[in-house]
Amino acid sequence: MFTATDITTFASFSIKCKPETVDELRATYDAVQEPSYFSKKHWCRVVVDGSIPNKILYEFLETSYRLTVANLPKKIRLELENENDM
C-alpha cells in the first residue's frame, strides 16, 4: 500500500515518505501533517486544501509508490515494470 484516503471525501490522503524527509515536509507545508493511523516515521497525511500545487501532490504520490515498490520481491517489481511498459 502506498497511499490511503477516505474515498467519500478525498479531503486528505496518507503517503509513504523517506524517514529523513518527513520532518522537512511537515515544516515546509502546513497541509502535510502527522498521520492518524500510520507510522509517524514513515508516513504523512496530506490535507487537500489547495495550498500545495497539484504537481507537488503528484510528486508525493510518485515517491510513495516508488518507496513501496522498492520493498516488493524482485519478481513482483519486474511484473509491475512490464505492466507499465505496455
Secondary structure, 3 states (H helix, E strand, C coil): CCEEECCCCCCEEEEECCCCCHHHHHHHCCCEECCCCCCCCCEEEEECCCCCCHHHHHHHHHHHHHHHHHCCCHHHHHHHHHHHHC
